[in-house]
Amino acid sequence: MQRTCCVGVFTVLLLLLQSTSSQVFDVEQNTRQTGDAVQVHKRKLNHRPDRKEDRSGHRKVLFYEWSAGGDKPTKRIRHAYFDNIDCTTPSGEGGTCINIRRCQSLLDILLTQGNAAGNYLRSSVCGFEGLDPRVCCPSGSQSMTSAPLTTPMAGRQVASYGPLYPNECGLSNATYTRVVGGIPAKLGAWPWIVALGYKATRAGNPPKWLCGGTLVSSRHIITAGHCVFNRKDLYLVRLGDLDLVSDNDGANPIDIPIEKITIHPDYDPSHYTNDIAVIRMERNVPFSQNIHPICLPLEDNIRQRNFTRMFPFVAGWGAVYFNGPSSTRLLQLQIPVVSPEACAKAFEPFKSTVIDDRVLCAGFARGGKDACQGDSGGPLMFPLGRISYLIGVVSYGHKCAEPGFPGVYTRVTSFLDFIQANLV
């Protein structure tokens, strides 16, 4: 059941657009008929748009700009054609500049993620229609009719799964409005992220932190199958850390030995399929502000989503670029989920890969931002309201942040039976 929202969603819209609502969009269009790229220049002013139709049927927006220079204020007119203009979305897809009410994918992002995807939504704005923003809407997600701005009924704010599950999960100190990707995380932002420790080659040396994982109960970690497959040197879990080598980061991490590792029985290292495992620690970990489990996507309102064009988060201590050094500081990144069809096409040259309903793919078409080596096993996290859910596990990719190649993540909703059977 849904209810029409006037306050909540429009509040998000106003916050989203407050950096652009006092600016004019001076659009220079070289060839309107061919839909050439639009260059947008911003000039601060007080303006009120007027609308007319030209002979071609395109809507013309006239911005009246007042200049205070000289003896008298002078009025200049800015023209902008917004209908049927081709554009490129912030994630690199082709799109069309239309009213946000007609763009189902961005409307879904606004209604479900709100401020969590604020930077992407702000970057998508290509004009205004009255009080409504126009956005660069990805091709294939436009609607011929305007949708009402609605938001789901307020539901349960925390999840409770039973005696082995935490009474409250997915709560953190993360603030989403400023996250644009590739930045150091704050202490307590992702309290469920853990580092997996492997024995050093020389006795007495500190462990090697080669993979990540996600705390889902007081005793269990979800990670990638390839992080544990034939790895007898994996022995330790570190929880609650921020910088793996610094003692001055404000964290008080806890190291707990591993008691049991259960890899998915159908894990296939040659095709990277069913790439998931459950780790049981030797003892329960006490929860704190910096150590807290994430929610599993058990409820229908989250497990039935396909997440395409949503903007989850990924975080880890992995390499900062392909074959580069690992980061000792926890880094976070926000990336769009791409469609299975686009992902399958990208990996078509690699015959060993299998892109099906067991995986999620996420990344920017232009590259530059991605998970990398050392992030394997870490979480792909979807914020819904104030709760974060584990929807993916970092699995593999083509190098790191390569243009045209999204990262591949094990889809957690496809393995809930396996996970629940091993949370004992």
N, C-alpha and C positions, 0 to 999 in steps of 0.2 A: 504494500500500500504506500502511495506517495502523497505528499501534500504540496500545494503550490507555495513557493517561498518568495517573499518580496524583500525581507530584511537580510537574511543570511547570505544568499547568493549575491544580491546586489552590493552588500557590504564587501564581499570578496572582490567583486568587479571594480568597485571604487578604489579599494586598496591596490588592486592589480594595475589600475590605469592612472593612479595619482601622479606617476612620474611623466605621463604623456598628455593628460587631459588639459594642461595649460599651454600646450604647444600646438603649432600649426604644422600640417603635413604639406609641404610644397612638392608636388609630385611631378617629375619630369619624365614624360613617356615618349620615347623616340618614335615608335610605330604602334599605335593603339590597336590596329587591326591584327597584327601578328602577335600581340601579347608579349612584347619584349620586356625585359627586366625593368622593374620600377626602382628608381633611386629616390630615397626619402631623405629630405633635409629638414631639420627641425629649427624653428625660429620662435622664440617666446613672444607671446602677444596676448591681448584680449580679443577674442574673436567669437563670432557666431556664424555658423554656416548657413547658406541659402542653397536651395536645390532647384535645378532646372533640367529639362530634357533637351539633348541636342538632336539633330536630325537622324543620327544613327540609332537612336533609342537608348543610348548609354546615359546613365544618370550623371549629370555634371554637378559637382559640389563647388560652390563659390565661397571662399573664405575672405572676409573683409578684414584687411590688416591696417591698423591705424598707426601712423608714425608720429611721434611727438617732436620730431626735429623741425627747425625753422619757425617762421612766425605763426603758421597755421598747421593744425593737424592735417595730414593728407591720408587719403584712403587708397589702398592698392587692393587689387582683386587677385586671389590665387584660385586656380582651377584644378580640380582633381576628378578624374574619372575612376570609379571604383568597381563598377559592374564588369564581370567577365574578364578581369585582369588576371593573367597567369602570374604565379609567384612561387617562391621556394620557401618551404617551412624551415624553422630553426633546426630541424633534424635532417634537412637535406632532401626532402621529398618535394615533388611537384605538387602545386595546389592552386586554388582560386581564392581571390579576395572576396569574401562574402560576410554577411551578418552572422555573428556567432550563434544565433538561434537556429541557423540552418546548417551548422557544422556539428554533426552529432559527435564526432570523435573528440573535439575540443570541449564541447558541452559536457561530455562524460568526464573529461579530466577536471573541468571546473567544479562539477557537482560532487565528485568523489574524492579528489585530492586537494582542491582549493589552493591554499597557500603553498602546499608542497610542490606544486608545479608552476608557481608564480612567475619565475623568470622565463620559462618557456612560453607561457601565455602572453606575457608582456611583449616578448620578441615576436609573437605571431600577429600582433595588431598591425593592420594596414590602413586604418581609417575609422570613421565613425558614421553611424546612421542614427541620428537623434542621440539618445543616451547610450545606445548599444554600440559596442565596438565591432568593427569588421576585422576578421582574422584571416590569415592565410590557411585555408582549410585543405587538408590533404586530399588528393584526388580520390574519388570513390566514396567519400564519407559525407558529401553534401546532400542535403535534403531539399526537396522542392517546397516544403511547407515549414514555417517557423515553429520551433518547439517552445513550449512554455518553460521558463526557468524553474525547475522543480528540484527538490532535494529529498533524499530518502527520509522517512520518519526516523526520528531519533530512537536508536535501539540500545541494546546492551553495550556498555562502554568497555567492559572487560570480558574475557572468556574464561570459563571454568570447565575443565574436562574430567575431573575425577581425582581420586586420591594421589595418583602418580603425577598429575599435572599441576602446574602452579595455579593458585586461585586467581592471580592477576598476572597477565603477561603483556608483552609488547609495549610497555610504558618506558619512556626514556626522557633524557634531558635535551633531546634533539630539537632544534628550531629549523624549520624547513624554508622559511621565506628567503633566506639569503644564499642557499646552496645552489651553486652553478656547476659544481663538479671539479674534481681534481684538487681538492683542498684538504688541509689537515683537519681531522675530526677533533671535536672538543671532548674532554673527559666526561664520560657518562652518556655520550650521545648514542652509542650503540652498545649497551651493556651486555648483550648476548653474544658478541663476537669473541671468539677464542682463537688462540694460536696453538698449533700442534707442534710439539717438540720431538725432534729426532736425535738419537744419540750421535755425539760428535765422533769423528774418526779417532781422535786422541783422547785417552782417558783424562778426566779432570777438566776438559774444555766445556764451555756452556753448550746447551743443546742448539741444534740448528732448527730454526723456525721456518718450515718449508710449506706449510699449508694452513688454511684457516678452517673454522668450523662455527657452529651456531648452537648456543645453549637453548634447549627446549624444555628442560625440566631441571630439578635440582641435581640430577645425576647423569643426564644424557646429552650427547652432542650429535648433531647432524653434520656430516661432511661428505666429500666426494669419494666414490669408490676407488679412484686411482690414487688418492692420497694414502690409502691403507693397504692396497693390493700388494702382496708379497713384501711388505715393509715391516720386517721384524725389529727395525731400529726405532719405530714409533713407540714412545713410552709415556709421554707427558702431555698434559693440557694446561695451558696458562689462561686464566680468566681475569678480567678486570683491568687489563693493562692498556696503556696509551702509547708509550714509547718503549720498545722492547729492550733497549740498552740503557736508558736513562733512569736514574733514581730520583730525578728532580722534576718529574712531570705531574706530581700530585696523586699518582695512582698508587694503590697498595695491592698489587696483583697476588693471586693465589695460584700455586702450582699443585696439581693433583695427578698422581699416577693413573694410568689407564688400566682398568680391570679386564675389559672385554671389548672386542671389536667384531661387529657383524656386518659384513659386506653383502650387498644384494646378491641372492643366489644366481641371478641371470646377468650379472655384470660381465660385459664383453670388452676387454681391453683393446681388441683389434678394431672395434667399431665405436667405442666410447659410449655404448648404450647402457642404460640402467646404472648410471654412474652415481651411486649413493651408498652411504654406510651410516651405521649408528654406533657410537662409542659410548661405553658405560665406564664412568670413573670409579675409582676405588671407594669413594665416599661422597656423600651429599655435600654440595657447596652451599654455604649460607648466602642468602640474597642480600644485596645492599644497593646503594644508589648506582654503583658502577658494575654490579654483577646481577643480572636479571634476565630471565628467559624471554624469548620472543614467542608470539602466538603462532600456532600451526593453523593453516587455512581449513579448519574443520567445518565451519558454518557455511550454509548454502550460499549466503550473499557474497562470499569470497571464493569458495572453491569452484563455483560455476563460471567464474569470469575467465575470458581468454587473455586479458590484459593487453591486447594489441593497442598500441598508441598510448598506453599508460606510462607513467614515469616513476618506476621504482628506484631504489637506491642500492648501490653496492659499496662495500667498504672492505679494506684489508691492508696487509703489510707487504703486498707484492711488489714486483719490479716496477720502477717508474717508467720504463720503456722496454721494448723487446730486447731480451738478453742483457738488460742493464742491471744495475744493483737494486736490491730490495730496499724498500723504505723501512726504516726503523720506527717511524711515526705512522700511526693509523691514518689512512687517507680515505676520503669518501667521495662518491661520484653519483650523479643522477643521470640516468640514461633512458631512452624510450624503448619500449618493447616493439619489435617489428613483427610483421605478419609471418606465419609459417611459410607461406608461398614465397615471400621475398627472401627468407632465410634459406629455404631449400634451393632456390635459384643461385644464391651466392655461393653455396657449398657444392653445387653440382659438379664442378671439376674434381672434387675430392671424393672418390668412390667409396672410401672407407667410412664416411660419415653417414649418419641416418638422422634425418630431420623429420620427426613425427610428433605425435601428441605427448611423448615422454619428455620433450624439451621445450624450453622457452628461448627465444633469441632476442638480444637487446643490444643496442648500440646506435651510434650516429652514422648516417650514410657517408658523411664526409670524413669519418674517422677522427682520430685525435684524442678520443676519450674511451677507455675500456678497462676491464679487469686485465690482469697480466699474470705472468708466472709468480707463484707465491700467494696469489689470491685464491688459488684453487681450493674448493671445499667451503669457501666463505659464502655468506648469504646474499641473495637478491631479495630486498625487503620492500614491501608495499605498504605505505601508510594509509590507513582508512580512518579518518577522524584522528583521534589521539592514540590509536592503536596501530602497531606495526605487525605485519604478518610475513612469515617466511614463505616466499613463493618460488624461489629458485636456489640452486646450489651451483656455484661457479664450476664449470666443467672444462670447456676447451674453446679454442678459437684459432684463427689463422694469424700467427704472430700476435701483435697487440695493437689495437686501435687502427688496423689497416682500413683505408677507405673501401667501402663496399662490402666489408665483412663484419657482421655483428658477432658478439660473443654468444656462446651457447651455454645454457644453464639447464641442469636437471629440473624438470617441472615437479615441484613438491606435491601438487595435488594428484599427480598420477601415482604416487608412492605412499599415500597415507596408510594403506593397509599394512605395508611392510614396516613403516615407521612405528605405528601403534603396536604392532605385534612384538616389537623389540624394545619398547619402553617399559621394561620390567627389571 
